[in-house]
Amino acid sequence: MKKLLLKTAFILAMILYVFIIIAPTTIENQFIFSGFLLFIALMSLFIKSEKYKEYVKLTVIFSALTISFRYFWWRATVTLNFDTFWNGFSSLTLFSAEVYSMGIFLLGAFIALRLIDRKHIPLTNFSIEELPTVDILIPTYNEPVSLIKTTVLAASIMNYPQDKLNIYILDDGGTVQKLNEKDLKKREENQKRAEALKKMVEEIGGNVHYITREKNEHAKAGNINSALKQTNGDLILILDCDHVPTQDFLSRTVGFFIDNPKLFLVQTPHKFYSPDPIEKNLRIFRQVPNESEMFYNFIQKGLDFWDASFFCGSAAVLRRKYLEEVGGIAGDTITEDAETALELHSKGYESYYYPKGMIYGLQPETFSDFIVQRSRWAQGMIQIFLLKNPLLRKGLKWHQKLGYLNSNFFWFFSLARVVFLIAPLLFLLFNFQIYDATLIEVLAYAIPYFLGSLIVSYYLYSKYRWPFFSEVYESIQSIFLLPAIISVIFKPHAPTFIVTPKGIDMEKEFISPFYKPIYILFNITIISLIIGFYKFVYFPDQRGTVVILTFWQLFNVLFLALGLIVAHEKPEKRKAHRVPGEDDAVIFIKDSTFRGKVMDLSLTGVWIKFNEDLTKYLSNIRDKELHFYIKDVRGILLNLRGKVINANSHHIRMKFIYSNITEEKKITEIVYAPSSRWDYFIEEKLENPFSSFWFLTKLTFKDFLRAYNLITKQFIDDIFLNSKKLIDKTIKRTKNGII
């Protein structure tokens, strides 16, 4: 009886809610209704008590959803224009893009309902005999040997019984196929690199091994599957060759597998010690949360609650027997990681997401490489949606289906973002009636919808993704991802796996070859704004539409201006990226002892700050080799050597010196082993939802003019160069009698 009453109450509540959404009302009442809900959402932000945290979250989401549903009902019933075919087509296209965004918001709200913050299960809870054997697989293709070496050295010092641990370098650049390339130069390069890797393995020794195969089939998935046939560990830790693990990685993840026999995966976050091209070129690295933070610190935690956290290709431990049960790493799509997780979830096996960052890798260095990487992710996720639709997948629970749908469906964002960039142009430049509304209606419906979305974004995500930053990243990417998305929609089996380049030298500034679409669209958008102001003055009957689309264009101008700054590639001369330090340091100079703190360090050197005055000793230490001790954040004391390259009264900068693999391993340990070293703090704090907009605006004023001038010059040069090529080609064809 109680259940029946609850069901009846729920149905009645839903009927009442739908009535509230669709009920016709006056503009005045709509103002009051939206204003009340916005007030409730804003006041909820001031409730900081953990006791009421979940209620606050539901209140903020519910208030914003109600405003959003009212907005969309108004959009669907009032603002669409079907006077002509093109008005109808463009109006419906824009509305569809908005509906897509609303769908992503709803799926995101579902994922955000509950987050799991898992605590590790210490290995001390188990006997040595209970600990499974572990194989660490490090796939590589064409990356520098020095990059791989750092990862291998870090893996070799993990806190795990060494007789239960093996490390394998899976060299797809040294296959029989690659060593017999027809191109002599490529063949020699491949042979040289393969020999260097084998020599490195021999030098490190111990439980480090080299594996390759006959042919380069099925890319990374094929490489790993080939290695599975040559290894036998109970668990598999997969690391990209630039993903350097901390010493406690296995001690914090293996316990989950012993505790839960049905577990097939423990995924951990991907953290980065280098900026992505957008962070680098905007100069915001470590000032704002990295783009991946929201996924790894929020979305994956939410997916974990719904048992839908998935394999991300690296920094993950998998159980071999379940992996072999589905034929190894899946390879029907180019996102083999998520596809593999989908297969295993469909079998009823479980995954965990452990949120502590314990690997640190490289981001793509250039904007073009960044787009290559994101194109692969987008195409692969859409392949999964098209070829292995999670909604139709047998074996998945309903909440897992929604989790995978969210992960797949998100990558259609380029379709919506391009519409948002182009749609205002259709009205402002060509007078397409795409948004039929009066000014007062815009103020009553559209502005509250915008503010409600902003409040939710700020409340849910601001710790991990500042408002407007998603729009910046997605707008810049979408122009280039759109062709990739369209191609995979029409040919789902066509995409092939492309390795993201890593470890590229970036010693000079240059203009990205991907600048043209951003540059052209930016200039057209500026022209449309000028026309928008003209229409506002001389066409009062269109002011509602003009206001909302001009307002929209101001954001587009900001995002595209930032895109132009990103397209102006900044140099990166540092060979090894520094990380902040807080270790104790001791240096002996003559008969004196000096104590200090490590300010930052890298694989190449260290910067130490001292409390004592070093002035009278400077002549004795400059350009000299010193022995010193660092007591790292784990409390471990390490004896190191370095050459002083810079010194003053309170600071010494040294270049590390090592002469053998043991000393090199020690330097790798001091930099990478402590996982607590990588807990960065964001310097800038958000005071309100609009703070990040002001932050982005200041960035634009700072660097835009120089980037725009350089790109304009490049654009003109390219036009002349292409014109010259065309003329030369025409003359040549004429001489040959073709024309």
Secondary structure, 3 states (H helix, E strand, C coil): CHHHHHHHHHHHHHHHHHHHHHCCCCHHHHHHHHHHHHHHHHHHCCCCCHHHHHHHHHHHHHHHHHHHHHHHHHHHHHHCCCCCHHHHHHHHHHHHHHHHHHHHHHHHHHHHCCCCCCCCCCHHHCCHHHCCCEEEEEEECCCCHHHHHHHHHHHHCCCCCHHHEEEEEEECCCCHHHHCCCCHHHHHHHHHHHHHHHHHHHHHCCCEEEECCCCCCCHHHHHHHHHHCCCCCCEEEECCCCCEECCCHHHHHHHHHHHCCCEEEEECCCEECCCCHHHHHHCCCCCCCCCCHHHHHHHHHHHHHCCCCCCCCCCEEEEHHHHHHCCCCCCCCCCHHHHHHHHHHHCCCEEEECCCCCEEECCCCCHHHHHHHHHHHHHHHHHHHHHCCHHHCCCCCHHHHHHHHHHHHHHHHHHHHHHHHHHHHHHHHHCCCCCCCCHHHHHHHHHHHHHHHHHHHHHHHCCCCCCCHHHHHHHHHHHHHHHHHHHHHHCCCCCCCCCCCCCCCECCCEECCCHHHHHHHHHHHHHHHHHHHHHHHHCHHHHHHHHHHHHHHHHHHHHHHHHHHHHEECCECCCCCCEECCCEEEEEECCEEEEEEEEEECCCEEEEEECCCCHHHHHHHCCCEEEEEEECCCCCEEEEEEEEEEECCCEEEEEECCCCHHHHHHHHHHHHCCHHHHCCCCCCCCCCCCHHHHHHHHHHHHHHHHHHHHHHHHHHHHHHHHHHHHHHHHHHHHHCCCC
